[in-house]
Amino acid sequence: MDEIMDDFLKNPGVPEKEEAWWKGPLGIILALFLLLLLVVWYVPGEAVKLDPEPKGIPKLSEVVPEGLTITQEARSLQPREYPSFVTPDSTIKQIADKIVTRSCDGNKVCHAKALYYFVRDNLQYVSDPAAYEYVKSARESLVAGGGDCDDAAVLLASLLESVGINTQFVFVPNHVYIRALLPEAAKRYKLEDSDYVSLDPTCRTCAFGELPYADATKNKVVVS
């Protein structure tokens, strides 16, 4: 009898309880997979909210009213005079509002992108006479549909100021572009240690925040 009991204690015949599958390697792999799916779903959605792209940039004819009158005549300007030539009047404000409401859903960075792309894609580059630097007002550029870097800079600055975005003019040899104050913009768009984003609407290949390499490396004079 003792021998039978010893054998039973050594080999009771009761199977060991198996560990739950979700506690093993398979469960860990599944958990990591689900976490990866969550990241893939969540991160792009948040990126779109923080850095939205405008949709359907309108053409000049879609936002500029017929019979738009010119209230400021073009003239020659010194660099320090450019900010005073920025004209966010009621008509320019209406045009800026039309552009951003058709392209965005209320995000200020999206507004800046929409206005930049509008000027970049709609204003044809036309040089001034060799002997005279002719700076057009925002209204003149919208009526003409063309202009050079001075005109594009004044137009874009006027549109941006109309929706509450402060601007600066940046002068480099034989060229001018602007900067927009956008603390909300992603770091990759902004200047180092600054909340300003550089915008050159005469550069057809430049995305938002980009500059031609030659201009980015030149000496600059900034006028607020």
KOLFIKE-989800 format. One record per residue: residue in one letter; x, y, z of N, C-alpha, C in turn. Coordinates in steps of 0.02 Angstrom, whole numbers. Atoms other than C-alpha are relative to their C-alpha. Example, Ala and Ser with C-alpha at 12.3 -4.5 7.8 and 13.67 -1.06 7.14 Angstrom:
% KOLFIKE-989800
A | 45 | -59 | 0 | 615 | -225 | 390 | 45 | 60 | 0
S | -42 | -59 | -3 | 684 | -53 | 357 | -39 | 55 | 37
***
This chain:
% KOLFIKE-989800
M | 42 | -60 | 0 | 0 | 0 | 0 | 44 | 63 | 0
D | -46 | -57 | -3 | 143 | 117 | 41 | 31 | 12 | -68
E | -31 | -7 | 66 | 221 | 82 | -128 | -49 | 33 | -49
I | 51 | -29 | 44 | 57 | 125 | -216 | -8 | 75 | 14
M | 7 | -71 | -19 | 43 | 289 | -120 | 60 | 40 | -24
D | -61 | -35 | 24 | 223 | 336 | -162 | -4 | 12 | -74
D | 6 | -8 | 73 | 191 | 305 | -346 | -51 | 54 | -18
F | 53 | -49 | 14 | 33 | 410 | -339 | 25 | 72 | 12
L | -26 | -67 | -17 | 122 | 555 | -256 | 51 | 23 | -52
K | -49 | -18 | 50 | 260 | 548 | -384 | -32 | 12 | -68
N | 34 | -6 | 63 | 142 | 531 | -532 | -75 | 0 | 12
P | 71 | -1 | -18 | -32 | 588 | -480 | -46 | -6 | -59
G | 43 | 7 | 59 | -96 | 586 | -659 | -44 | 60 | -12
V | 39 | -62 | 10 | -169 | 763 | -642 | 41 | 48 | -44
P | -39 | -43 | 46 | -113 | 873 | -790 | 12 | 68 | 31
E | -16 | -67 | -24 | -24 | 1034 | -748 | -43 | 52 | -36
K | 41 | -54 | 29 | -127 | 1192 | -777 | 41 | 41 | -48
E | -37 | -37 | 51 | -73 | 1276 | -938 | -8 | 75 | 11
E | 2 | -73 | -6 | -30 | 1462 | -936 | -44 | 29 | -55
A | 43 | -33 | 50 | -157 | 1575 | -1025 | 41 | 25 | -58
W | -38 | -18 | 60 | -105 | 1607 | -1205 | 18 | 74 | -3
W | -12 | -72 | 5 | -120 | 1796 | -1185 | 54 | 25 | 47
K | -55 | -18 | -44 | 14 | 1792 | -1050 | 68 | -20 | -30
G | -61 | 24 | 30 | 141 | 1713 | -1164 | 25 | 44 | -56
P | -29 | -39 | 56 | 243 | 1772 | -1315 | -52 | 22 | -51
L | 51 | -18 | 49 | 91 | 1769 | -1430 | -40 | 61 | 22
G | 37 | -57 | -26 | -2 | 1889 | -1317 | 40 | 65 | -4
I | -43 | -59 | 4 | 146 | 2008 | -1311 | 3 | 26 | -71
I | -3 | -20 | 71 | 159 | 2008 | -1501 | -65 | 33 | -21
L | 65 | -30 | 18 | -27 | 2042 | -1519 | -8 | 69 | 31
A | 5 | -66 | -33 | -19 | 2186 | -1393 | 42 | 52 | -36
L | -43 | -47 | 36 | 127 | 2266 | -1485 | -31 | 18 | -68
F | 32 | -12 | 65 | 33 | 2248 | -1650 | -57 | 49 | 7
L | 56 | -45 | -11 | -122 | 2333 | -1580 | 24 | 70 | 17
L | -28 | -65 | -17 | -15 | 2473 | -1507 | 25 | 35 | -63
L | -24 | -29 | 63 | 66 | 2499 | -1677 | -58 | 26 | -43
L | 59 | -23 | 37 | -105 | 2510 | -1760 | -27 | 65 | 29
L | 25 | -60 | -32 | -158 | 2640 | -1633 | 44 | 61 | -17
V | -45 | -54 | 17 | -3 | 2746 | -1666 | -9 | 21 | -73
V | 9 | -15 | 71 | -25 | 2734 | -1855 | -65 | 38 | -13
W | 64 | -33 | 8 | -206 | 2789 | -1838 | -1 | 69 | 32
Y | 6 | -62 | -39 | -183 | 2927 | -1708 | 48 | 54 | -23
V | -51 | -51 | 14 | -21 | 3015 | -1756 | -15 | 39 | -64
P | 16 | -40 | 60 | -68 | 3063 | -1937 | -59 | 46 | 11
G | 58 | -42 | -13 | -235 | 3128 | -1876 | 18 | 62 | 39
E | -21 | -58 | -39 | -153 | 3240 | -1747 | 45 | 46 | -41
A | -44 | -41 | 43 | -23 | 3298 | -1875 | -41 | 43 | -47
V | 44 | -38 | 44 | -162 | 3352 | -1993 | -31 | 58 | 38
K | 30 | -54 | -39 | -242 | 3454 | -1853 | 51 | 55 | 14
L | -51 | -48 | -17 | -78 | 3539 | -1808 | 31 | 33 | -61
D | -33 | -26 | 60 | -12 | 3564 | -1984 | -43 | -14 | -62
P | 47 | 15 | 54 | -161 | 3566 | -2103 | 22 | 31 | -66
E | -12 | -26 | 67 | -146 | 3591 | -2290 | -65 | 29 | -29
P | 60 | -29 | 31 | -267 | 3708 | -2381 | -24 | -41 | -59
K | 30 | 37 | 55 | -385 | 3633 | -2508 | -31 | 49 | -49
G | 34 | -38 | 52 | -438 | 3709 | -2673 | 16 | 74 | 0
I | -20 | -70 | 4 | -339 | 3872 | -2687 | -37 | 33 | -57
P | 40 | -32 | 54 | -454 | 3991 | -2785 | 43 | 38 | -49
K | -32 | -42 | 50 | -407 | 4085 | -2942 | -18 | 73 | 12
L | 13 | -71 | -7 | -401 | 4274 | -2954 | -72 | 17 | -16
S | 68 | -17 | 22 | -566 | 4281 | -3047 | -54 | -23 | 48
E | 50 | 27 | -47 | -653 | 4185 | -2908 | -7 | 43 | 63
V | 2 | -38 | -62 | -613 | 4307 | -2769 | 7 | 76 | -9
V | -10 | -71 | 11 | -570 | 4476 | -2846 | -63 | 28 | -33
P | 62 | -26 | 29 | -728 | 4579 | -2877 | 12 | 37 | -66
E | -4 | -37 | 63 | -760 | 4649 | -3051 | -2 | 75 | 15
G | 0 | -72 | -9 | -724 | 4833 | -3066 | 37 | 23 | 61
L | -39 | -20 | -59 | -601 | 4835 | -2921 | 38 | 64 | -15
T | -32 | -64 | 11 | -540 | 5014 | -2905 | 67 | 3 | 36
I | -67 | -8 | -28 | -361 | 5067 | -2867 | 1 | 62 | 42
T | 0 | -57 | -46 | -344 | 5179 | -2716 | 70 | 26 | 15
Q | -69 | -21 | -9 | -153 | 5188 | -2708 | 38 | -11 | -65
E | -39 | 6 | 61 | -45 | 5222 | -2859 | 69 | -29 | 16
A | -67 | 28 | -9 | 117 | 5126 | -2880 | 52 | 56 | 1
R | -53 | -50 | -5 | 274 | 5220 | -2838 | 65 | -33 | 20
S | -65 | 25 | -23 | 457 | 5202 | -2797 | 4 | 7 | 75
L | -2 | 2 | -73 | 489 | 5155 | -2615 | 70 | -15 | 25
Q | -58 | 20 | -38 | 635 | 5149 | -2497 | -19 | -60 | 43
P | 17 | 59 | -40 | 646 | 4986 | -2397 | -40 | 16 | 63
R | 36 | -16 | -63 | 588 | 5071 | -2236 | -72 | 21 | -12
E | 67 | -23 | 16 | 431 | 5132 | -2328 | -48 | -57 | -18
Y | 42 | 55 | 23 | 367 | 4960 | -2379 | -58 | -16 | 48
P | 56 | 17 | -45 | 266 | 4923 | -2220 | -58 | 50 | -6
S | 53 | -49 | 6 | 169 | 5086 | -2244 | -41 | -9 | -64
F | 35 | 11 | 63 | 119 | 5027 | -2418 | -43 | -63 | 3
V | 44 | 58 | -10 | 35 | 4870 | -2349 | -70 | 26 | 13
T | 67 | -30 | -1 | -151 | 4902 | -2372 | -54 | -51 | 15
P | 54 | 46 | -17 | -268 | 4785 | -2278 | -67 | 37 | 9
D | 64 | -35 | -4 | -423 | 4889 | -2320 | -58 | -50 | -3
S | 58 | 44 | -4 | -601 | 4821 | -2320 | -4 | -48 | -60
T | 3 | 44 | 59 | -590 | 4753 | -2498 | 53 | -54 | 3
I | -54 | 49 | -7 | -422 | 4668 | -2470 | -19 | -50 | 55
K | 22 | 44 | -54 | -494 | 4598 | -2308 | -51 | -50 | -26
Q | 50 | 45 | 28 | -644 | 4525 | -2402 | 31 | -53 | -45
I | -34 | 47 | 44 | -530 | 4446 | -2531 | 38 | -52 | 40
A | -37 | 47 | -42 | -418 | 4370 | -2398 | -47 | -48 | 35
D | 48 | 43 | -33 | -570 | 4304 | -2305 | -28 | -53 | -48
K | 25 | 48 | 50 | -637 | 4222 | -2464 | 50 | -56 | -12
I | -53 | 49 | 14 | -471 | 4136 | -2495 | 4 | -51 | 57
V | -11 | 46 | -56 | -451 | 4064 | -2320 | -62 | -41 | 17
T | 60 | 39 | -16 | -633 | 4013 | -2296 | -14 | -54 | -52
R | 8 | 52 | 51 | -633 | 3918 | -2460 | 52 | -55 | 6
S | -56 | 48 | -1 | -470 | 3831 | -2421 | 13 | -32 | 68
C | -18 | 23 | -67 | -466 | 3806 | -2232 | -62 | -4 | 45
D | 55 | 7 | -48 | -571 | 3770 | -2078 | 14 | 38 | 65
G | -10 | -42 | -58 | -507 | 3903 | -1958 | 69 | 0 | 30
N | -67 | 4 | -26 | -325 | 3857 | -1925 | 44 | 55 | -29
K | -39 | -58 | 24 | -208 | 4009 | -1936 | 58 | -20 | -45
V | -54 | 23 | 43 | -64 | 3910 | -2010 | -27 | -17 | -69
C | 32 | 15 | 64 | -182 | 3846 | -2145 | -16 | 65 | -37
H | 15 | -64 | 32 | -236 | 4026 | -2178 | 63 | 29 | -33
A | -62 | -26 | 28 | -55 | 4079 | -2203 | 21 | -39 | -62
K | -17 | 41 | 58 | -24 | 3933 | -2321 | -44 | 17 | -59
A | 47 | -14 | 54 | -180 | 3971 | -2422 | 16 | 66 | -34
L | -15 | -65 | 28 | -134 | 4154 | -2445 | 67 | -1 | -37
Y | -64 | 6 | 34 | 46 | 4111 | -2489 | -8 | -35 | -67
Y | 9 | 37 | 62 | -6 | 3982 | -2619 | -42 | 40 | -50
F | 42 | -41 | 44 | -138 | 4102 | -2688 | 43 | 50 | -39
V | -43 | -49 | 34 | -8 | 4237 | -2726 | 51 | -35 | -43
R | -51 | 36 | 39 | 125 | 4114 | -2782 | -27 | -27 | -65
D | 27 | 35 | 58 | 10 | 4024 | -2904 | -40 | 45 | -47
N | 42 | -43 | 41 | -94 | 4170 | -2969 | 34 | 61 | -29
L | -33 | -61 | 23 | 24 | 4318 | -2986 | 57 | -18 | -48
Q | -52 | 13 | 50 | 125 | 4308 | -3145 | 58 | 48 | 9
Y | -58 | -43 | -10 | 302 | 4374 | -3134 | 10 | 45 | -61
V | -12 | -49 | 53 | 324 | 4534 | -3237 | 51 | 50 | 27
S | -54 | -45 | -23 | 484 | 4637 | -3223 | -19 | 73 | -10
D | 7 | -72 | 8 | 488 | 4825 | -3200 | 48 | 25 | -54
P | -50 | -29 | 46 | 577 | 4941 | -3323 | 69 | 1 | 33
A | -68 | 5 | -27 | 765 | 4929 | -3303 | 20 | 62 | 39
A | -21 | -62 | -31 | 780 | 5111 | -3251 | -45 | 23 | 56
Y | 48 | -25 | -49 | 633 | 5121 | -3130 | -30 | -58 | 40
E | 30 | 50 | -43 | 578 | 5016 | -2981 | -70 | 21 | 18
Y | 71 | -19 | -2 | 389 | 5020 | -2987 | -36 | -47 | 48
V | 31 | 42 | -50 | 304 | 4954 | -2829 | -75 | 10 | -1
K | 73 | -5 | 5 | 119 | 4917 | -2850 | -32 | -13 | 69
S | 40 | 14 | -60 | -11 | 4920 | -2712 | -31 | -70 | -8
A | 33 | 65 | 3 | -103 | 4760 | -2669 | -57 | 0 | -50
R | 56 | -4 | 47 | -255 | 4817 | -2767 | 24 | -1 | -72
E | -27 | -2 | 69 | -151 | 4857 | -2922 | 23 | -69 | -23
S | -24 | 67 | 18 | -71 | 4685 | -2919 | -58 | -47 | -14
L | 58 | 43 | 10 | -240 | 4600 | -2903 | -35 | 17 | -66
V | 31 | -20 | 63 | -310 | 4702 | -3050 | 44 | -22 | -59
A | -45 | 16 | 56 | -155 | 4674 | -3158 | 11 | -75 | -7
G | -13 | 71 | 2 | -132 | 4491 | -3111 | 73 | -17 | -8
G | -71 | 12 | 7 | 55 | 4512 | -3118 | 41 | 53 | 35
G | -45 | -46 | -32 | 206 | 4598 | -3044 | 66 | -34 | 16
D | -65 | 30 | -17 | 383 | 4573 | -2983 | 2 | -15 | 75
C | -6 | 22 | -70 | 451 | 4526 | -2811 | -26 | 53 | 49
D | 26 | -53 | -43 | 409 | 4696 | -2735 | -76 | -4 | 5
D | 73 | 2 | 3 | 229 | 4684 | -2791 | -28 | -61 | 36
A | 23 | 62 | -32 | 209 | 4503 | -2735 | 7 | 4 | 76
A | -11 | -7 | -72 | 282 | 4544 | -2564 | -52 | 46 | 32
V | 50 | -47 | -26 | 165 | 4693 | -2538 | -69 | -32 | 0
L | 65 | 33 | 4 | 14 | 4592 | -2595 | -7 | -53 | 54
L | 5 | 54 | -50 | 52 | 4442 | -2485 | -1 | 29 | 71
A | 0 | -30 | -66 | 91 | 4551 | -2334 | -68 | 31 | 15
S | 66 | -30 | -10 | -74 | 4645 | -2359 | -53 | -52 | 15
L | 49 | 54 | -12 | -174 | 4483 | -2367 | 10 | -31 | 69
L | -14 | 30 | -65 | -87 | 4409 | -2216 | -20 | 47 | 58
E | 18 | -48 | -52 | -108 | 4568 | -2112 | -76 | 4 | 7
S | 73 | -4 | -2 | -293 | 4565 | -2159 | -32 | -54 | 43
V | 27 | 53 | -43 | -317 | 4402 | -2064 | 39 | -6 | 65
G | -31 | -3 | -66 | -214 | 4453 | -1914 | 69 | -32 | 6
I | -67 | 30 | -2 | -42 | 4385 | -1961 | 51 | 55 | -14
N | -50 | -53 | 8 | 101 | 4508 | -1935 | 55 | -21 | -48
T | -50 | 15 | 51 | 235 | 4521 | -2069 | 60 | 45 | 5
Q | -61 | -40 | 9 | 410 | 4585 | -2104 | 21 | -5 | -73
F | -31 | 2 | 66 | 496 | 4630 | -2267 | 74 | -17 | 8
V | -70 | 20 | -3 | 664 | 4548 | -2298 | 32 | 18 | -67
F | -34 | -23 | 60 | 780 | 4632 | -2423 | 69 | -34 | -6
V | -65 | 27 | 18 | 926 | 4542 | -2505 | 19 | 34 | -66
P | -18 | -34 | 62 | 1025 | 4606 | -2655 | -46 | -18 | -59
N | 44 | 6 | 59 | 903 | 4633 | -2800 | -63 | -42 | 12
H | 59 | 42 | -13 | 760 | 4545 | -2713 | -30 | 18 | 68
V | 33 | -8 | -64 | 631 | 4557 | -2573 | -53 | -55 | 7
Y | 53 | 48 | -16 | 519 | 4429 | -2489 | -25 | 18 | 70
I | 27 | -18 | -66 | 423 | 4425 | -2324 | 9 | -57 | 50
R | 5 | 48 | -54 | 416 | 4338 | -2158 | -68 | 9 | 35
A | 64 | -2 | -35 | 254 | 4294 | -2067 | 10 | -25 | 71
L | -6 | 19 | -71 | 242 | 4285 | -1877 | -53 | -54 | 15
L | 45 | 56 | -11 | 168 | 4113 | -1841 | 27 | -45 | 56
P | -22 | 43 | -56 | 206 | 4044 | -1667 | -31 | -69 | -3
E | 35 | 64 | 2 | 80 | 3905 | -1704 | 30 | -48 | -51
A | -26 | 42 | 54 | 179 | 3839 | -1854 | 47 | -53 | 26
A | -46 | 53 | -17 | 277 | 3678 | -1848 | 72 | 26 | -2
K | -69 | -23 | -7 | 460 | 3699 | -1801 | 37 | -3 | -67
R | -36 | 9 | 64 | 517 | 3639 | -1973 | -10 | 58 | -48
Y | 13 | -58 | 44 | 441 | 3794 | -2054 | 36 | 63 | 24
K | -22 | -64 | -30 | 512 | 3925 | -1936 | 76 | 9 | -3
L | -70 | -16 | -5 | 677 | 4013 | -1933 | 27 | -24 | 67
E | -30 | 24 | -62 | 798 | 3953 | -1801 | -7 | 53 | 55
D | 10 | -45 | -58 | 758 | 4030 | -1630 | -46 | 58 | -16
S | 47 | -52 | 20 | 613 | 4126 | -1705 | -68 | -30 | -14
D | 67 | 22 | 18 | 425 | 4116 | -1732 | -20 | 24 | -70
Y | 13 | -24 | 68 | 440 | 4188 | -1908 | 11 | -55 | -52
V | -5 | 46 | 57 | 413 | 4089 | -2068 | 16 | 41 | -62
S | -19 | -35 | 62 | 499 | 4146 | -2229 | -46 | -21 | -57
L | 45 | 13 | 56 | 385 | 4162 | -2381 | 22 | 41 | -61
D | -19 | -34 | 62 | 443 | 4203 | -2558 | -50 | -20 | -55
P | 52 | 19 | 48 | 289 | 4204 | -2672 | 21 | 2 | -72
T | -24 | 2 | 69 | 394 | 4230 | -2829 | 37 | -65 | -16
C | -34 | 64 | 11 | 476 | 4060 | -2805 | -52 | -54 | -13
R | 53 | 46 | 19 | 360 | 3942 | -2899 | 12 | -71 | 26
T | -15 | 68 | -24 | 449 | 3786 | -2835 | 8 | -3 | 76
C | -9 | -1 | -73 | 457 | 3840 | -2653 | -65 | -17 | 36
A | 56 | 15 | -43 | 339 | 3759 | -2531 | -3 | 50 | 57
F | 8 | -44 | -57 | 277 | 3848 | -2376 | 61 | -3 | 45
G | -58 | -3 | -44 | 426 | 3907 | -2273 | 66 | -11 | -34
E | -63 | 12 | 37 | 555 | 3872 | -2409 | 23 | 64 | -36
L | -30 | -54 | 38 | 673 | 3994 | -2494 | 49 | -30 | -50
P | -55 | 21 | 44 | 788 | 3977 | -2645 | 66 | 2 | 39
Y | -62 | 4 | -39 | 958 | 3927 | -2577 | 41 | 64 | -5
A | -41 | -60 | 9 | 1044 | 4080 | -2651 | -25 | 58 | 44
D | 27 | -55 | -41 | 926 | 4200 | -2561 | 6 | -15 | 74
A | -4 | 19 | -71 | 931 | 4104 | -2397 | 69 | 14 | 29
T | -68 | -8 | -24 | 1119 | 4128 | -2386 | 27 | 71 | -8
K | -23 | -69 | 11 | 1130 | 4314 | -2435 | -9 | 42 | 63
N | 9 | -48 | -54 | 1149 | 4459 | -2316 | -69 | 31 | -5
K | 69 | -22 | -2 | 979 | 4523 | -2262 | -8 | 64 | 39
V | 23 | -58 | -37 | 898 | 4684 | -2207 | -74 | -11 | 13
V | 69 | 15 | -19 | 735 | 4656 | -2111 | -34 | 65 | 21
V | 39 | -61 | -16 | 603 | 4794 | -2103 | -69 | -22 | 25
S | 65 | 18 | -29 | 452 | 4775 | -1988 | -50 | 54 | -14
***
